[in-house]
Amino acid sequence: MLARESEAKIVLDMPLRGRRDYVHSTDLFATLDGLAEVFLGPDAYLKTLNLRRRAHRQTIACFRSDSNAFGTFTFAARDWTMQGWLVENALPITRRIEFDEEAIAKLAISDQGCVYLRAPLQGYSAFEQLIVLFKMLCAQSHSGAWLFTAIDLDRPLSGEAALAVTRTQVVLGRMVDAMLSLDGSPAGRMQMVLPSPRGVA
């Protein structure tokens, strides 16, 4: 069942990470996942997140279709879903935090077509861990600066589960589709793309 559209527009308080000049997918995911229960209750979670391009300024979550959106998302809770759109405004992001991806990568185990952790890593969210694992998986196909574009979850992510990503498809060497698993059980799928030299995915 689809929840009714809301007039709400919410400025998402997110920093930049490391030396990046764009909003990182891990911050988008965490902020939106926390917002899901505000609209649909304590059982709600961020089911989908799709990004068409990077955002370099403050981001607004809105709940009516917007032609300027750089991404979309869906909240889910039991039989309810609620769709939203992500739009940049004109204000810069002035806060910055560090993000040590190497701490995750050092513990990850890489097999052909699969990258995983034997146990969850304390101090990092499940999505932060997944992003690092997925980048390592994509590097098996082609080196480069892979960008997260989509996730579709069957159930909420758990920071207490061992995570794995398994490649299911590679398209033209520039898009990788993968299944993600929590403690060995399928939990959804993700996609990353490798932008062309001209900056077009």
ChimeraX commands (.cxc) that place a marker at each C-alpha (Angstrom):
marker #1 position 0.00,0.00,0.00 radius 0.5
marker #1 position 1.34,3.42,-0.96 radius 0.5
marker #1 position 1.26,6.16,1.65 radius 0.5
marker #1 position -0.24,9.49,0.65 radius 0.5
marker #1 position 2.12,12.15,-0.64 radius 0.5
marker #1 position 3.26,14.69,1.91 radius 0.5
marker #1 position 3.91,18.40,1.41 radius 0.5
marker #1 position 6.93,18.13,3.71 radius 0.5
marker #1 position 10.35,19.32,2.56 radius 0.5
marker #1 position 13.18,18.50,4.92 radius 0.5
marker #1 position 16.73,19.81,4.76 radius 0.5
marker #1 position 19.05,16.87,5.44 radius 0.5
marker #1 position 21.92,17.73,7.78 radius 0.5
marker #1 position 24.85,15.91,6.19 radius 0.5
marker #1 position 28.58,16.58,6.10 radius 0.5
marker #1 position 31.20,16.05,3.42 radius 0.5
marker #1 position 33.55,13.10,4.00 radius 0.5
marker #1 position 37.31,13.27,3.84 radius 0.5
marker #1 position 38.43,15.26,0.80 radius 0.5
marker #1 position 35.25,14.63,-1.15 radius 0.5
marker #1 position 33.36,17.63,-2.52 radius 0.5
marker #1 position 30.07,15.73,-2.81 radius 0.5
marker #1 position 27.57,14.14,-0.43 radius 0.5
marker #1 position 28.55,10.54,0.25 radius 0.5
marker #1 position 25.96,7.78,-0.17 radius 0.5
marker #1 position 26.62,6.55,3.38 radius 0.5
marker #1 position 25.38,9.84,4.83 radius 0.5
marker #1 position 22.36,9.92,2.54 radius 0.5
marker #1 position 21.47,6.38,3.55 radius 0.5
marker #1 position 21.89,6.95,7.29 radius 0.5
marker #1 position 19.95,10.22,7.32 radius 0.5
marker #1 position 17.06,8.87,5.24 radius 0.5
marker #1 position 16.92,5.59,7.17 radius 0.5
marker #1 position 16.49,7.58,10.38 radius 0.5
marker #1 position 13.80,9.71,8.74 radius 0.5
marker #1 position 11.75,6.67,7.67 radius 0.5
marker #1 position 10.38,6.00,11.14 radius 0.5
marker #1 position 9.34,9.64,11.50 radius 0.5
marker #1 position 6.86,9.13,8.65 radius 0.5
marker #1 position 5.93,5.44,8.89 radius 0.5
marker #1 position 6.68,4.41,12.49 radius 0.5
marker #1 position 9.33,2.46,14.40 radius 0.5
marker #1 position 9.30,-0.55,12.04 radius 0.5
marker #1 position 10.06,1.59,8.99 radius 0.5
marker #1 position 13.32,1.51,7.06 radius 0.5
marker #1 position 14.88,2.91,3.89 radius 0.5
marker #1 position 14.04,0.31,1.26 radius 0.5
marker #1 position 15.39,1.93,-1.91 radius 0.5
marker #1 position 17.86,4.67,-2.72 radius 0.5
marker #1 position 18.64,5.59,-6.34 radius 0.5
marker #1 position 21.13,8.30,-7.31 radius 0.5
marker #1 position 21.43,9.75,-10.83 radius 0.5
marker #1 position 24.34,12.07,-10.06 radius 0.5
marker #1 position 26.39,13.52,-7.23 radius 0.5
marker #1 position 25.11,16.29,-4.96 radius 0.5
marker #1 position 27.57,19.01,-3.95 radius 0.5
marker #1 position 25.31,21.29,-1.89 radius 0.5
marker #1 position 22.76,20.91,0.88 radius 0.5
marker #1 position 20.12,18.31,0.08 radius 0.5
marker #1 position 16.36,18.47,0.56 radius 0.5
marker #1 position 14.10,15.43,0.90 radius 0.5
marker #1 position 10.68,16.13,-0.57 radius 0.5
marker #1 position 7.64,13.93,-1.07 radius 0.5
marker #1 position 6.23,15.19,-4.34 radius 0.5
marker #1 position 7.80,14.53,-7.73 radius 0.5
marker #1 position 10.45,17.10,-8.66 radius 0.5
marker #1 position 12.01,17.30,-12.12 radius 0.5
marker #1 position 15.23,18.67,-10.59 radius 0.5
marker #1 position 15.75,15.64,-8.35 radius 0.5
marker #1 position 19.17,13.97,-8.43 radius 0.5
marker #1 position 17.81,10.87,-6.71 radius 0.5
marker #1 position 14.79,9.06,-5.31 radius 0.5
marker #1 position 14.10,6.90,-2.27 radius 0.5
marker #1 position 11.39,4.73,-0.74 radius 0.5
marker #1 position 10.46,4.19,2.89 radius 0.5
marker #1 position 8.84,0.87,3.81 radius 0.5
marker #1 position 7.03,-0.47,6.87 radius 0.5
marker #1 position 4.96,-3.64,6.76 radius 0.5
marker #1 position 2.34,-3.01,4.03 radius 0.5
marker #1 position 3.18,0.68,3.57 radius 0.5
marker #1 position 5.63,2.43,1.27 radius 0.5
marker #1 position 6.33,6.13,0.78 radius 0.5
marker #1 position 8.32,7.60,-2.10 radius 0.5
marker #1 position 10.54,10.66,-1.94 radius 0.5
marker #1 position 12.82,12.78,-4.12 radius 0.5
marker #1 position 16.24,14.32,-3.37 radius 0.5
marker #1 position 16.93,17.88,-4.55 radius 0.5
marker #1 position 19.93,20.18,-4.05 radius 0.5
marker #1 position 19.44,23.73,-2.81 radius 0.5
marker #1 position 21.83,26.67,-3.27 radius 0.5
marker #1 position 23.49,26.52,0.17 radius 0.5
marker #1 position 26.97,25.02,0.59 radius 0.5
marker #1 position 27.86,22.24,3.01 radius 0.5
marker #1 position 30.31,23.58,5.59 radius 0.5
marker #1 position 30.75,20.56,7.88 radius 0.5
marker #1 position 33.33,17.85,7.13 radius 0.5
marker #1 position 34.16,14.49,8.78 radius 0.5
marker #1 position 36.77,11.77,8.28 radius 0.5
marker #1 position 36.03,8.29,6.93 radius 0.5
marker #1 position 38.63,5.54,7.20 radius 0.5
marker #1 position 37.65,3.01,4.52 radius 0.5
marker #1 position 40.92,1.12,4.93 radius 0.5
marker #1 position 39.89,-0.20,8.34 radius 0.5
marker #1 position 37.03,-2.07,6.65 radius 0.5
marker #1 position 38.99,-3.10,3.56 radius 0.5
marker #1 position 41.78,-4.66,5.66 radius 0.5
marker #1 position 39.33,-7.10,7.25 radius 0.5
marker #1 position 37.39,-7.91,4.08 radius 0.5
marker #1 position 37.91,-11.24,2.34 radius 0.5
marker #1 position 37.90,-11.11,-1.45 radius 0.5
marker #1 position 37.05,-14.17,-3.54 radius 0.5
marker #1 position 36.30,-14.14,-7.24 radius 0.5
marker #1 position 32.84,-12.61,-7.59 radius 0.5
marker #1 position 32.31,-12.15,-3.85 radius 0.5
marker #1 position 33.67,-9.92,-1.07 radius 0.5
marker #1 position 32.64,-10.39,2.54 radius 0.5
marker #1 position 33.33,-9.86,6.23 radius 0.5
marker #1 position 33.38,-12.80,8.62 radius 0.5
marker #1 position 31.87,-10.60,11.34 radius 0.5
marker #1 position 30.47,-7.06,11.58 radius 0.5
marker #1 position 32.99,-4.31,12.21 radius 0.5
marker #1 position 32.29,-2.20,15.28 radius 0.5
marker #1 position 32.23,1.57,14.81 radius 0.5
marker #1 position 30.88,1.42,11.24 radius 0.5
marker #1 position 27.30,1.17,10.03 radius 0.5
marker #1 position 26.20,-1.78,7.93 radius 0.5
marker #1 position 25.87,0.47,4.88 radius 0.5
marker #1 position 29.37,1.92,5.35 radius 0.5
marker #1 position 30.72,-1.60,5.38 radius 0.5
marker #1 position 28.66,-2.59,2.32 radius 0.5
marker #1 position 29.92,0.34,0.28 radius 0.5
marker #1 position 33.56,-0.63,0.91 radius 0.5
marker #1 position 32.88,-4.29,0.12 radius 0.5
marker #1 position 31.06,-3.36,-3.08 radius 0.5
marker #1 position 33.85,-1.06,-4.27 radius 0.5
marker #1 position 36.30,-3.92,-3.77 radius 0.5
marker #1 position 33.98,-6.23,-5.72 radius 0.5
marker #1 position 33.72,-3.73,-8.59 radius 0.5
marker #1 position 37.52,-3.39,-8.69 radius 0.5
marker #1 position 37.67,-7.08,-9.62 radius 0.5
marker #1 position 36.01,-6.14,-12.92 radius 0.5
marker #1 position 37.74,-2.83,-13.61 radius 0.5
marker #1 position 39.86,-0.40,-11.62 radius 0.5
marker #1 position 38.56,3.14,-11.19 radius 0.5
marker #1 position 36.38,5.43,-9.08 radius 0.5
marker #1 position 33.16,3.39,-8.89 radius 0.5
marker #1 position 30.05,5.24,-7.75 radius 0.5
marker #1 position 27.07,3.87,-5.86 radius 0.5
marker #1 position 23.83,4.29,-7.82 radius 0.5
marker #1 position 21.16,2.04,-6.28 radius 0.5
marker #1 position 20.11,-0.23,-3.45 radius 0.5
marker #1 position 16.86,-2.17,-3.02 radius 0.5
marker #1 position 16.51,-3.91,0.34 radius 0.5
marker #1 position 14.21,-6.81,1.17 radius 0.5
marker #1 position 14.55,-6.06,4.89 radius 0.5
marker #1 position 16.35,-3.58,7.15 radius 0.5
marker #1 position 20.12,-3.70,7.34 radius 0.5
marker #1 position 21.57,-4.99,10.60 radius 0.5
marker #1 position 24.80,-3.76,12.09 radius 0.5
marker #1 position 25.05,-7.06,13.96 radius 0.5
marker #1 position 25.19,-9.26,10.83 radius 0.5
marker #1 position 28.14,-10.49,8.77 radius 0.5
marker #1 position 27.91,-8.81,5.36 radius 0.5
marker #1 position 28.67,-10.03,1.86 radius 0.5
marker #1 position 28.21,-8.80,-1.70 radius 0.5
marker #1 position 28.12,-11.24,-4.61 radius 0.5
marker #1 position 28.33,-10.13,-8.24 radius 0.5
marker #1 position 25.31,-11.11,-10.34 radius 0.5
marker #1 position 25.88,-9.09,-13.52 radius 0.5
marker #1 position 28.38,-6.81,-15.25 radius 0.5
marker #1 position 27.09,-4.56,-18.05 radius 0.5
marker #1 position 29.60,-3.22,-20.60 radius 0.5
marker #1 position 32.30,-3.29,-17.93 radius 0.5
marker #1 position 30.83,-0.12,-16.36 radius 0.5
marker #1 position 27.86,-1.28,-14.28 radius 0.5
marker #1 position 27.96,-3.98,-11.63 radius 0.5
marker #1 position 24.84,-5.47,-10.08 radius 0.5
marker #1 position 25.29,-7.45,-6.87 radius 0.5
marker #1 position 23.28,-9.38,-4.32 radius 0.5
marker #1 position 23.87,-8.44,-0.70 radius 0.5
marker #1 position 23.61,-10.92,2.16 radius 0.5
marker #1 position 23.23,-10.66,5.92 radius 0.5
marker #1 position 24.57,-13.66,7.83 radius 0.5
marker #1 position 24.39,-15.70,4.63 radius 0.5
marker #1 position 20.76,-14.86,3.80 radius 0.5
marker #1 position 19.84,-12.71,0.75 radius 0.5
marker #1 position 18.75,-9.21,1.79 radius 0.5
marker #1 position 18.57,-7.18,-1.42 radius 0.5
marker #1 position 20.64,-5.91,-4.32 radius 0.5
marker #1 position 22.95,-2.99,-5.13 radius 0.5
marker #1 position 24.42,-1.30,-8.19 radius 0.5
marker #1 position 27.52,0.74,-8.89 radius 0.5
marker #1 position 28.71,2.40,-12.07 radius 0.5
marker #1 position 32.10,3.47,-13.40 radius 0.5
marker #1 position 31.77,6.92,-15.00 radius 0.5
marker #1 position 33.25,7.35,-18.44 radius 0.5
marker #1 position 36.23,9.70,-18.88 radius 0.5
marker #1 position 33.75,12.36,-19.97 radius 0.5
marker #1 position 31.94,12.10,-16.64 radius 0.5
marker #1 position 28.85,10.38,-17.97 radius 0.5
marker #1 position 27.88,7.12,-16.28 radius 0.5
marker link #1:1,2 radius 0.2
marker link #1:2,3 radius 0.2
marker link #1:3,4 radius 0.2
marker link #1:4,5 radius 0.2
marker link #1:5,6 radius 0.2
marker link #1:6,7 radius 0.2
marker link #1:7,8 radius 0.2
marker link #1:8,9 radius 0.2
marker link #1:9,10 radius 0.2
marker link #1:10,11 radius 0.2
marker link #1:11,12 radius 0.2
marker link #1:12,13 radius 0.2
marker link #1:13,14 radius 0.2
marker link #1:14,15 radius 0.2
marker link #1:15,16 radius 0.2
marker link #1:16,17 radius 0.2
marker link #1:17,18 radius 0.2
marker link #1:18,19 radius 0.2
marker link #1:19,20 radius 0.2
marker link #1:20,21 radius 0.2
marker link #1:21,22 radius 0.2
marker link #1:22,23 radius 0.2
marker link #1:23,24 radius 0.2
marker link #1:24,25 radius 0.2
marker link #1:25,26 radius 0.2
marker link #1:26,27 radius 0.2
marker link #1:27,28 radius 0.2
marker link #1:28,29 radius 0.2
marker link #1:29,30 radius 0.2
marker link #1:30,31 radius 0.2
marker link #1:31,32 radius 0.2
marker link #1:32,33 radius 0.2
marker link #1:33,34 radius 0.2
marker link #1:34,35 radius 0.2
marker link #1:35,36 radius 0.2
marker link #1:36,37 radius 0.2
marker link #1:37,38 radius 0.2
marker link #1:38,39 radius 0.2
marker link #1:39,40 radius 0.2
marker link #1:40,41 radius 0.2
marker link #1:41,42 radius 0.2
marker link #1:42,43 radius 0.2
marker link #1:43,44 radius 0.2
marker link #1:44,45 radius 0.2
marker link #1:45,46 radius 0.2
marker link #1:46,47 radius 0.2
marker link #1:47,48 radius 0.2
marker link #1:48,49 radius 0.2
marker link #1:49,50 radius 0.2
marker link #1:50,51 radius 0.2
marker link #1:51,52 radius 0.2
marker link #1:52,53 radius 0.2
marker link #1:53,54 radius 0.2
marker link #1:54,55 radius 0.2
marker link #1:55,56 radius 0.2
marker link #1:56,57 radius 0.2
marker link #1:57,58 radius 0.2
marker link #1:58,59 radius 0.2
marker link #1:59,60 radius 0.2
marker link #1:60,61 radius 0.2
marker link #1:61,62 radius 0.2
marker link #1:62,63 radius 0.2
marker link #1:63,64 radius 0.2
marker link #1:64,65 radius 0.2
marker link #1:65,66 radius 0.2
marker link #1:66,67 radius 0.2
marker link #1:67,68 radius 0.2
marker link #1:68,69 radius 0.2
marker link #1:69,70 radius 0.2
marker link #1:70,71 radius 0.2
marker link #1:71,72 radius 0.2
marker link #1:72,73 radius 0.2
marker link #1:73,74 radius 0.2
marker link #1:74,75 radius 0.2
marker link #1:75,76 radius 0.2
marker link #1:76,77 radius 0.2
marker link #1:77,78 radius 0.2
marker link #1:78,79 radius 0.2
marker link #1:79,80 radius 0.2
marker link #1:80,81 radius 0.2
marker link #1:81,82 radius 0.2
marker link #1:82,83 radius 0.2
marker link #1:83,84 radius 0.2
marker link #1:84,85 radius 0.2
marker link #1:85,86 radius 0.2
marker link #1:86,87 radius 0.2
marker link #1:87,88 radius 0.2
marker link #1:88,89 radius 0.2
marker link #1:89,90 radius 0.2
marker link #1:90,91 radius 0.2
marker link #1:91,92 radius 0.2
marker link #1:92,93 radius 0.2
marker link #1:93,94 radius 0.2
marker link #1:94,95 radius 0.2
marker link #1:95,96 radius 0.2
marker link #1:96,97 radius 0.2
marker link #1:97,98 radius 0.2
marker link #1:98,99 radius 0.2
marker link #1:99,100 radius 0.2
marker link #1:100,101 radius 0.2
marker link #1:101,102 radius 0.2
marker link #1:102,103 radius 0.2
marker link #1:103,104 radius 0.2
marker link #1:104,105 radius 0.2
marker link #1:105,106 radius 0.2
marker link #1:106,107 radius 0.2
marker link #1:107,108 radius 0.2
marker link #1:108,109 radius 0.2
marker link #1:109,110 radius 0.2
marker link #1:110,111 radius 0.2
marker link #1:111,112 radius 0.2
marker link #1:112,113 radius 0.2
marker link #1:113,114 radius 0.2
marker link #1:114,115 radius 0.2
marker link #1:115,116 radius 0.2
marker link #1:116,117 radius 0.2
marker link #1:117,118 radius 0.2
marker link #1:118,119 radius 0.2
marker link #1:119,120 radius 0.2
marker link #1:120,121 radius 0.2
marker link #1:121,122 radius 0.2
marker link #1:122,123 radius 0.2
marker link #1:123,124 radius 0.2
marker link #1:124,125 radius 0.2
marker link #1:125,126 radius 0.2
marker link #1:126,127 radius 0.2
marker link #1:127,128 radius 0.2
marker link #1:128,129 radius 0.2
marker link #1:129,130 radius 0.2
marker link #1:130,131 radius 0.2
marker link #1:131,132 radius 0.2
marker link #1:132,133 radius 0.2
marker link #1:133,134 radius 0.2
marker link #1:134,135 radius 0.2
marker link #1:135,136 radius 0.2
marker link #1:136,137 radius 0.2
marker link #1:137,138 radius 0.2
marker link #1:138,139 radius 0.2
marker link #1:139,140 radius 0.2
marker link #1:140,141 radius 0.2
marker link #1:141,142 radius 0.2
marker link #1:142,143 radius 0.2
marker link #1:143,144 radius 0.2
marker link #1:144,145 radius 0.2
marker link #1:145,146 radius 0.2
marker link #1:146,147 radius 0.2
marker link #1:147,148 radius 0.2
marker link #1:148,149 radius 0.2
marker link #1:149,150 radius 0.2
marker link #1:150,151 radius 0.2
marker link #1:151,152 radius 0.2
marker link #1:152,153 radius 0.2
marker link #1:153,154 radius 0.2
marker link #1:154,155 radius 0.2
marker link #1:155,156 radius 0.2
marker link #1:156,157 radius 0.2
marker link #1:157,158 radius 0.2
marker link #1:158,159 radius 0.2
marker link #1:159,160 radius 0.2
marker link #1:160,161 radius 0.2
marker link #1:161,162 radius 0.2
marker link #1:162,163 radius 0.2
marker link #1:163,164 radius 0.2
marker link #1:164,165 radius 0.2
marker link #1:165,166 radius 0.2
marker link #1:166,167 radius 0.2
marker link #1:167,168 radius 0.2
marker link #1:168,169 radius 0.2
marker link #1:169,170 radius 0.2
marker link #1:170,171 radius 0.2
marker link #1:171,172 radius 0.2
marker link #1:172,173 radius 0.2
marker link #1:173,174 radius 0.2
marker link #1:174,175 radius 0.2
marker link #1:175,176 radius 0.2
marker link #1:176,177 radius 0.2
marker link #1:177,178 radius 0.2
marker link #1:178,179 radius 0.2
marker link #1:179,180 radius 0.2
marker link #1:180,181 radius 0.2
marker link #1:181,182 radius 0.2
marker link #1:182,183 radius 0.2
marker link #1:183,184 radius 0.2
marker link #1:184,185 radius 0.2
marker link #1:185,186 radius 0.2
marker link #1:186,187 radius 0.2
marker link #1:187,188 radius 0.2
marker link #1:188,189 radius 0.2
marker link #1:189,190 radius 0.2
marker link #1:190,191 radius 0.2
marker link #1:191,192 radius 0.2
marker link #1:192,193 radius 0.2
marker link #1:193,194 radius 0.2
marker link #1:194,195 radius 0.2
marker link #1:195,196 radius 0.2
marker link #1:196,197 radius 0.2
marker link #1:197,198 radius 0.2
marker link #1:198,199 radius 0.2
marker link #1:199,200 radius 0.2
marker link #1:200,201 radius 0.2
view
